[in-house]
Amino acid sequence: MKRVNLILIRIFQLVVFLLFTFFVLAYFGALLLVPLSALTQLTGILSLVGIPGTLAAILSLPIVGYLGYLVYRIPGLVIMLFETGFEVAIIGQSRIADFSDLAESVRQSD
């Protein structure tokens, strides 16, 4: 029975590890994709106005860069965004360590 408990704990530990890995990758991926999405949407809007697609993409780049600069200038926003992602990673690491402690306590029993 002890072996079954250890196997179940390790399976749940793997699931939690994969879940938190997905959360962290999705969070930082979303942070990277927001400017790309803004660039795509702005290119579409400029193309709709009548500017050719290539020229609209070229004009959209500095506009999105300026918007990124405005976000960067907001005090503490960028740091808060990154710290949130790091806190999710730290929480995941502590949960995985808790599973290791639980597995060790099951191994020690009996």
C-alpha positions in Angstrom: 0.0 0.0 0.0 2.9 2.3 0.7 4.2 1.9 -2.8 0.8 2.8 -4.3 0.7 5.9 -2.1 4.1 6.9 -3.3 3.2 6.4 -6.9 0.0 8.5 -6.5 1.9 11.3 -4.8 4.5 11.3 -7.6 1.7 11.4 -10.2 0.0 14.3 -8.5 3.4 16.1 -8.1 4.0 15.7 -11.9 0.5 17.1 -12.6 1.1 20.1 -10.3 4.5 20.7 -11.9 3.0 20.6 -15.4 0.1 22.8 -14.4 2.3 25.5 -12.9 4.8 25.3 -15.8 1.9 25.9 -18.1 0.7 28.8 -16.0 4.1 30.5 -16.0 4.7 29.9 -19.7 1.2 31.2 -20.6 1.6 34.3 -18.4 5.0 35.3 -19.9 3.8 34.3 -23.4 0.8 36.6 -23.0 3.1 39.4 -22.0 5.1 38.9 -25.2 2.0 38.5 -27.4 0.2 41.7 -26.3 2.4 44.0 -28.3 2.3 41.7 -31.3 -1.5 41.7 -31.1 -1.5 45.5 -30.9 0.7 45.6 -34.0 -1.6 43.3 -35.9 -4.7 45.2 -35.0 -3.2 48.6 -35.7 -1.9 47.3 -39.1 -5.5 46.1 -39.9 -7.0 49.5 -38.9 -4.5 51.4 -41.0 -5.1 49.0 -43.9 -8.9 49.6 -43.5 -8.3 53.3 -43.7 -6.7 52.9 -47.1 -2.9 52.6 -46.4 -1.3 49.7 -48.2 -0.5 46.7 -46.0 3.3 46.9 -46.0 3.2 50.6 -45.3 0.6 50.1 -42.6 2.9 47.5 -40.9 5.9 49.9 -41.2 3.9 52.7 -39.7 2.4 50.5 -36.9 5.8 49.6 -35.6 6.8 53.0 -34.1 3.2 53.5 -32.8 3.3 50.2 -30.9 6.9 51.0 -29.8 5.7 54.4 -28.4 2.8 52.7 -26.6 5.3 50.2 -25.1 7.4 53.2 -24.0 4.3 54.8 -22.3 3.6 51.5 -20.5 7.3 51.3 -19.5 7.2 54.8 -18.0 4.3 54.0 -15.6 6.1 53.7 -12.3 6.2 50.1 -11.0 3.9 48.5 -13.6 6.6 46.5 -15.5 8.1 45.3 -12.2 4.7 44.4 -10.9 3.9 42.4 -14.0 7.2 40.4 -13.8 6.9 39.9 -10.1 3.5 38.4 -10.5 4.8 35.8 -12.9 7.8 35.1 -10.6 5.4 34.7 -7.7 3.4 32.1 -9.6 6.7 30.2 -10.3 7.7 30.4 -6.6 4.3 29.1 -5.5 4.6 26.2 -7.9 8.0 25.4 -6.6 6.9 25.4 -3.0 3.9 23.1 -3.9 6.2 20.7 -5.6 8.5 20.7 -2.5 5.5 20.0 -0.3 4.7 16.9 -2.4 8.4 15.8 -1.9 8.0 16.2 1.8 4.8 14.3 1.8 6.4 11.5 -0.2 9.3 11.4 2.2 6.9 11.1 5.2 5.0 8.3 3.5 8.3 6.5 2.8 9.4 6.9 6.5 6.1 5.5 7.8 5.6 1.8 8.6 
